[in-house]
Amino acid sequence: MKVAFQMDPIGPVNINADSTFRLAEEAQARGHELYYYLPDHMFYREGVVYAEMASLKVRRVEGDHFELGSPVVTPLTDMDVVWLRQDPPFDMHYITTTHLLDRVRDETLVVNDPFWVRNCPEKLMVLDFPELTPPTAIARNLEALKAFKDDHGDVIVKPLYGNGGAGVFKLTKEDRNLASLFETFTGFSREPLIAQKFLPAVSKGDKRVILIDGEPVGAINRVPAAGETRSNMHVGGKPEKVSLTERDLEICAKIGPALKEKGLIFVGIDVIGDYLTEINVTSPTGIQELERFDDINVAEKIWKVIEAKRG
């Protein structure tokens, strides 16, 4: 198949951690032709969605991990598969790329399905499963957030469309900084804030469970660094080997059918203790860590699903 990766610049990626690199490496090993382009290199003109893309070869060599051909303007419908793999922020630029990709999805398999990526952002899809999540509030209204904090004591507050642990704050019951924090966020952004009841179990880790076509394949545990509340690996969280618990499997069984129905082939959910906190569909990570811990080929499992869908 011809496979294009819509992603961030490939030069700086960590070849031992980046999930997109691992997906490309496995696709190449399976005989697929690889292409690469940046989101800014995609455009619409007179009924056709194009990208200025280059052929791509990857290799697991530090500092020499990719080779690109000359860029050529190509209709995206010439591709069998397009991977939507640029990182958030989930802003209007990101949303616009999903609208353009919508226009090719009848002829080209876009992974994950751009319609549902747009309509299931990480911290909003969990609202469909309130029985699985900690108490949650979403508001751009200070009084609503104050009332939520008064009810639940220690809370986590973060921007609704943030990522990678950026802008995440823990406020204790006695903390008096909510108003100041609210003013800071709303002073530079129009997005709401999300508040969740703080889960002390995060000290033991924030579990990333990977699902493929709605089925769990394994998990890694991300343990916060000393003095940190956030467990994201971007901010020093340490990945550890972990097994799926009965509660993890229960959560996956409840959300899996919806993920499969929506064409969300590669998903990473976040579980703290017994609670689901996020459903990551934009650009999930964790493939390489899970492969090393569990000695399984996660990328192969993903490609088998894609190849079956393309017939």
N, C-alpha and C positions, 0 to 999 in steps of 0.2 A: 504494500500500500504506500501511497504518498501521504506523509504525515508532517504537518506544520505545527511548530510550537510558537504560540504567541506569548512572549515572556519578557521579563526584564533583561537587561544586558547580561549576556552569558559569561563575559570575561571574569567578573568578580565572584562567580558562584564557588561555593565550597564543594568540591567533587566528592567529598566523603560524608556530606550531610544533605546536599540539595536533592529534593525529590524529583524535580524536573529533569535534572541531569540523569538521575537513575532511570527515569522513564524513557529518556532518549537513548541511553545506553542499551537498555533491554530491547527497544524497538529496532535499533540498528542490528543487534545480534540476531533478531528474528527475520532480518532481510528486508525491512521496510526502508524506503527512501526518506531521509529527514530534511526538513526545511526549517528556517528560523526567521522570525521578524519581530520587531518591537511593536507595541500597541500603536505608537505614533506613526508607524509605517503602513497602517491599514487605512483605506479610504473608500468612499462610495462615489461612483460616477455613472450617471445615466443608466441606472438599473443594475449595475454590477458592483460587487464588493471586491476590491483588490487589496493586495499587500505587496510591498516591495520586499521580497524575501530572497534569502540566499540558501543554497544547499548547505547541509550541515553534516559534519562527521565529528564524533566525539571519541575520546580515549581517556582512560583513567591514568593520566600523567599530570602531576602537579605542575602548574604553570604552562602546560602545553596540552590542555584538555579539549580543544576544539579546533576545527578548521572550517572556514566558510568559503563558499564559492562567490562569484560575482552576483550582486543583487539584481533581480529581474522582477519587474512588475507582473504579477500573476493573479488571475481570478481565484478567489478562495475555493470556488466550486471545482477547480482542477485538483484539489486535495481530496483524499478519501477521509482523512481525519484532521481536525484542527483541535489542538489542546489550548484551552483558555487557562494560562498559567502565570499571568503577571500577578504580583502581590498587591493587596490593598495598599493604600486606603480605598475604601469603597465609595468613591466620590462620583461626580457627574462624568468625569473622564472615563472611569471604569464602567459606569452604567451605559455610556454611549457605545463603548466597544461591544457590550452585550446586545444592544439594539442592532448594530451592524451585523454581528454574527447570527442574529435571528434570521437574517435574510438569506443565509446559505444553508440553514440546518435541514432543509428538505432534501438537499443533494449531498451535503457533507455532514458527517457525524462530528458534532462539536462536543467536546468533553471538558467540563461538565456542561449539560444543556444550558445555553445562555439565558433562556427565558426564566428557568428556575433558579439559576445563580442570581439573577437580578431580583427575583421575588422571594428568595430565601436567604437573605444575608445572615451572617453567623449568629448574631445575638437576637434575631427576630424569629427565626424558624422554631426556636425552642418554645415560643409562646403557644405553639400548637399542642404542647405536651406539658401543661401546668402541673400535672400530677408527678412529673419526673424532675421538676426544677425547684431550686430554692425560691423563697418569696422574692418577687421581682417587681420593680417599678420602672417605667420609662416616662420621662417628662422633661419639658423645658420650662417647668414651673417650679420655682423655689419652694413655695409652700407645700406642694405635693411631695417633693423630695424630703422636706423637713418632717412631714407627717409620717412618711415611710420610715425614716431614721428613728423617730420617736417610738414607733411601734416595734422596731426590730433591733435597736441598739447598735452593735457593731455592723457596719455595712461596707461593701465595696462599691465605689463609684467610678465610672469610666465613660468615655465617649461612646456613643452607640455604634459608630462605624469605625472605631479604632482597631488596631491590630498589633500583634507582637508585644503586648504588654505596655505599650505607650499610653501614658495618661491614666494609669490605673492607680487609685488611691484607696487605702483602707482608713475609714473613719471610725473611731471608737464611740461608744455611747456618750462619753464626756467631751468629745471633740467639738470645738466651736468654729471649725473652719469651713463648714459646708457652704455658707453664703459667699465667702471669699472665693472658694473653689468654683462655685457656680458662676460668679461674675467673671472669673478668669476664662473659663471655657466659653461662655456665651459671648464674651467680648470679641473673640476671633472666629467663632464658628456658629453656624445656624443649626447644627444638628442637636438633637436632644441628648440627655444623659441617661444612662441605665444604672440603676442601683439594685444590688442584690444583697440579701442577708449574708453576712460573712460566715464562711464555713471553716471552723478551726481545723477540720481534717486536711486542709490544704498544706499544713505543715508536714504531712506525710506524703504529699505529692498531688499533682494534678495529672490525672491519667489521660493520655491521648489514645483513643480507640480508633482503629482504622477499619472502615467498612468498604467493601467492594460490591457494587450492585446490590446494596442493602444487607449484605451479610458480613458479620465481624470476622476479621482474619487474625487479630491480635492487638496488643496494646503495649505502650511504653509508659513508664511513670516519669514525670518531670518534677524533680524536687527543688524547691526554692533554695537559692544560695543563702548563706548565713546573713541574717538581718534583712532579708527580702520577704515580701508577701507574694510577689509575682513568681510564677514558676516557668514562664516562657523561656525557651532556650536562647532567644535573642538577648535576654537580659541576665544570663548566667545560670538558668535552671539546668540541673544535671539530669540527663536521661538515665533511667535504670530499667532493668528487666523486671517485668511484672506479668502476672497471669490474669486472665479475665475471671471475674467473680460471677456468682449467680446474679447479683444485681446488675452488673455490666451487661450480661446476656439478656436480662429482662428488659433493660433500656433499649438494647439493639433490636430485640424482637418487636418492640412497640413502634420504633421509628423506622426500622428497615423497609417495610413495605412502601411507605411514603417516599423514601429516597429512591427506591427502584422505579416506582411509578413515574417519578419526575425526571428520570434520566440522570441522576446524580451518581455517577459510577464510582468516583473516588472521593470519599468523605472522611474527615477526621472529627470525631466528637470529643469534647472535653468533659470528664467526669471527676468530680471531687467528692470523695466519700461515697454517699449513695445518691448523689444528685447530678443530673445533666446540666451543664452550664452554657455550652455553646455547641452548635452544629456547623462545622467549617466546610464550606463548599466552594469558596472562591479559588484558593490555592493551597490546599492542605499539605502538611509536611509530615515527616515521621517515617517514611518508607525505609530509608537506609538504616536507621537505628533499630527498627523492628526486624529487618532482615538479619542484622548482626546478632541481636539478642536471641531470636527464635530459630535462626538457621533456616529460614524459608525465603522463597523468591516471591516477594509481594508484587514486584513489577510484572513478573510473568503472569500472575493471577489477573492483574488489571488488563494486560494485553490480550489474554485469552477471552475475556468478556468483550472487549472492543472488536476483536477479530470475528467473534461470533455474531455480533450485531451488524457487522459489515457483510457477513455472509461469505 
